[in-house]
Amino acid sequence: MSNRPTILYLSQEDIISVGGASSDMYVTAVQRALELHAKRDFVQPLKPYLRVDAENGHIADRIIAMPAYVGGEAPVSGLKWIGSKHDNPSKRGMERASGLVILNDPVSNYPIAVLEASLISGMRTAAVTVLGARHLAKKGFQQVACMGCGVIARMQLTSLLEQFPHITTIHLYDLNAEAAQRLGNDLRERFNHVEIVIAPDAESAVRKGEVVVTSTVVDKPYLPFEWLQKGAFVSNISIMDVHKDVFLLADKVIVDDWDQSNREKKVINQLVEEGKFSREKLHAELGEILIGRRAGRESDDEIILLNPMGMAVEDIASAQEIYQKAVVENKGVRLPL
Ligand SMILES: NC(=O)c1ccc[n+]([C@@H]2O[C@H](COP(=O)([O-])OP(=O)(O)OC[C@H]3O[C@@H](n4cnc5c(N)ncnc54)[C@H](O)[C@@H]3O)[C@@H](O)[C@H]2O)c1
């Protein structure tokens, strides 16, 4: 065969060089992915978790395989393969998670690109919160609270600050005070019009939040409903932070994908098994709100919980956007298969 297949390898640096460190590209890609999800123009098998010590291991010690086909005008398939150890930051001076995205041409199903995954994964997760805030937070919200101040928190907050210039104050809380200080200093440097408050405890930060983001690594809930102010929007990125009563008392509970959310003994799954929550009690999947099939926020008083497990379609759509830009701008390294 004369046409030897190749793949394009894109490092994190290559991804940044085509705009991959700012939120715009991911918001566009994730919006498209969520709309296609609502229109059922996607394929996304349930993600398997590879855990070496499933019984006693830490919740964040795992490798997850996330395959998807994303339809629409320019279909693409792919896989995110992302590994995590909770003590990578403290013991190894490494970020908690790293991985690869493989993109496949849906005509031949051959691989066409391999991309560094942790930036894409973090930024697409932040884009989910941005889209959630657009439809589910109070208009013109100013106060954001963030639980946990690691890598994911940083991307959540920089993306929110880029997309919502009306934010005036960020309340940070982390069990590790140094992590909160570090993130606070970085945010002050980049967004000097914004007030950064390091909270003494989780409760005082959450009580201030019109938008509350969780980005910790806890496996037991600590955030009760009574801490939430009227009109709060919670983007429960780290999934296990929010007590069962928030699911039961919030005016609207929204997930990204019901089947992905109702498993793995996550809080929602525990409630379903106890007979206290169900698909019928769910307000919507986020994509349904984006395409207007279901309502977003309807009053300033509503307390709304978004519980996004994270979907492969978001990773693959974002990676495709980056790949297309990289091809046009001639970035990355071509490798023979
Ligand atoms: N839903 C999604 O799509 C999605 C995508 C990516 C990551 N995540 C989740 O985001 C979370 C954060 O990831 P990361 O890479 O930033 O991790 P990280 O280890 O870099 O940061 C986590 C931070 O949380 C702090 N923390 C731990 N327990 C806390 C508590 N009870 N209260 C306050 N702070 C606490 C830690 O000190 C640490 O600074 C993980 O749980 C990960 O699974 C979710």
The ligand as an ORCA input file, in Angstrom:
! r2SCAN-3c Opt
* xyz 0 1
  N     -17.402     15.354     36.550
  C     -16.415     15.410     35.692
  O     -16.630     15.420     34.474
  C     -15.008     15.480     36.171
  C     -13.961     15.622     35.241
  C     -12.646     15.732     35.708
  C     -12.402     15.672     37.089
  N     -13.438     15.512     37.952
  C     -13.204     15.446     39.396
  O     -12.645     16.661     39.870
  C     -12.051     16.410     41.129
  C     -10.810     17.253     41.330
  O      -9.764     16.828     40.487
  P      -8.305     17.508     40.541
  O      -7.532     16.933     39.412
  O      -8.426     18.973     40.665
  O      -7.753     16.899     41.909
  P      -6.588     17.503     42.816
  O      -6.113     16.365     43.648
  O      -5.619     18.262     41.970
  O      -7.345     18.586     43.725
  C      -8.309     18.244     44.676
  C      -8.227     19.253     45.808
  O      -9.321     19.029     46.701
  C      -8.860     19.215     48.030
  N      -9.787     18.527     48.931
  C      -9.887     17.208     49.204
  N     -10.907     16.990     50.065
  C     -11.458     18.192     50.343
  C     -12.543     18.614     51.133
  N     -13.289     17.748     51.856
  N     -12.843     19.927     51.173
  C     -12.099     20.824     50.472
  N     -11.059     20.481     49.698
  C     -10.741     19.171     49.630
  C      -7.449     18.657     48.022
  O      -6.698     19.181     49.087
  C      -6.940     19.140     46.663
  O      -6.307     20.407     46.713
  C     -11.850     14.881     41.202
  O     -12.775     14.338     42.121
  C     -12.186     14.410     39.812
  O     -12.731     13.092     39.790
  C     -14.725     15.425     37.516
*
